[in-house]
Amino acid sequence: MNSIMGVLEDNYEWLMDYQRRKDEFIVSDWGCGLQRYRSKGWNNKGLIIVNPDQKKAYMLVYPDGEIIGFSINDLDLESIEKTGYAHEAKRLKVNYRFEVERFQDGKARVYWMLHPDGSYYADEEGYGRTDDEEVYIYAYIDTECKVIRKFQLE
């Protein structure tokens, strides 16, 4: 199965109406005629790529961080195992950051932070900071949000 399981073709009009009623998203031009809908709020994890010309919406991440636009088959597990955080990736849940960069030439890089740097654990005075480094994995998608390169270390 490819990675368009998050497509909301039947719900495009619902999404457009929801956007107008709830104003829950920050909408941005994202290149190649696409728009990015990012949910507002403290965790802003919800992510939808919309093609207004084709009236298609590709839900990638729910606002609670659950990834629905990608599956375990979109992970290069051999590469990700090297990070020590493959268990985080296999959960298909965003705990920190997940972003689709602007589309250029029909594709976009997607990055997903599996683990933050050590300052994430520190209080306002720096107590609790660890020596951890940020761990990201990367994929590439086309304008229909199909994976053209699986998530892996870059």
N, C-alpha and C positions, 0 to 999 in steps of 0.2 A: 504494500500500500504506500502511496506517495504521501507527501506532507500537506495535502490540502484538506485534511479532515476537519480543519477549523473553518472551512469556507461557509459563509452564511448567505449564500445566494438567495434563498427563500426569505431571508430576514433582512435584506438590504433596506427595504422601506421602513421596517421596524427600527433599524439602527438609525436611520436618518431622523425619524420622528423622535426617538429616544434622545438623540443628541439635542434636538431643539427644545424638548420639554425639560430634560434634566440638567442639561449643560454639565455633564459629568466628564467630558473629555476636552483635552487640548488638541485642536486639530491643526495640522501643519502640512504644507505642500512637501512631499517627500521624493520628488523627482519621478521622471518617466510617466507623468500623468497620474501618479498615485498620491494618496493622502495617508498620513499617519494619525491615528486616534490614540492618544495616551490618556489613561484615566487620571483624573485629578485626585489629590489627597496625599496623605503622608507616605504611602507606599508606592504610589503611581505605577503599579506593575501591569495593569491592564493594557494590552497592546493589540490594535487592530489595524491592518493595512486595507485601505479601501480604494477600489478602482471605480470612480464615479461614472466614467463613460460606459463601462460594461455593467454597472450596477451590481458589483460584487464586493463583498466584505470578507476578509480573511482574518478570523479571530486567531491570534497566536498565543496570547496569555490572558487568562481571566484576571480581574482586579485582585483576587486573593493570591495570585502567583501561580496558579495551576497552568501548566503549559498544555495547550490542546492543539496547537498548530504543528507540532512535531511529535514524533514517536520515538521509541527506543531504537527503531531501525535507522533513525537519522543521527545516531551517535556512533562515532568511530571509537568503540570501547577500548580497543587495543591502545590507541593514543591517549584516551582519557584516563586509563588505569595508571599511567605514568604520573598523573597529578596527585594521586593519593586521595582524590575526592570523587571517584567514579560513583560511589554510593549516592552522592548528592545529585549527580546527573541522572542516574537511573530513576530517581524519584519523580523526575519531570516536574519540578517545583522550583520557582524562582524565590530565593531567600534574600538576594542582595540586588543585583542589577541584571537587566536583560534589555538589549537594544538592537534595533535594526537601523543601520546607517542609511543615509540617503541613497536612493537608487541611481545608478549611472550605467549607461550602456546595457540596460535591461537586467541588471543584477545588483544585489546589495549584500554587504557583509553583516552578519548577525553575531553579536557577542553576548556571552552569558558568564557572569561572575559566579563561580562555584564557591569561592572562599574569599573573604575580604582581607585587607592587610590588618596588622595587629592593632592599629589605632581604633578599629571598630569596637574593640573590647574595653577601651580605656574610658574612665570617667572624665569629667571636665578638667581634672588636674593631672591627667595622664596615668593615674593608677590603674593597673589591670592591663596595660598595653602588653602585647606579645610580639615576638619576632616574626610572626606570620607574614608572608607576602601574598599579594592578590593572585588568585588563580582564575584565569579566563579560558574558555574554549570558544572556538569560532566556526561558523558555517557560512555558506553563501546560498542565497535563494534567488529565484527569478521573479518576475513581476506577478506571477500567480502564486507566489509563496511556496513553490516547490523547491526542495533542497537540490542544489546542483553540486554542493560539496558538504559532506557530513560535518557535524560538530567534532572538532579535534583541537589539539594544541596547534598554535600557528607556526 
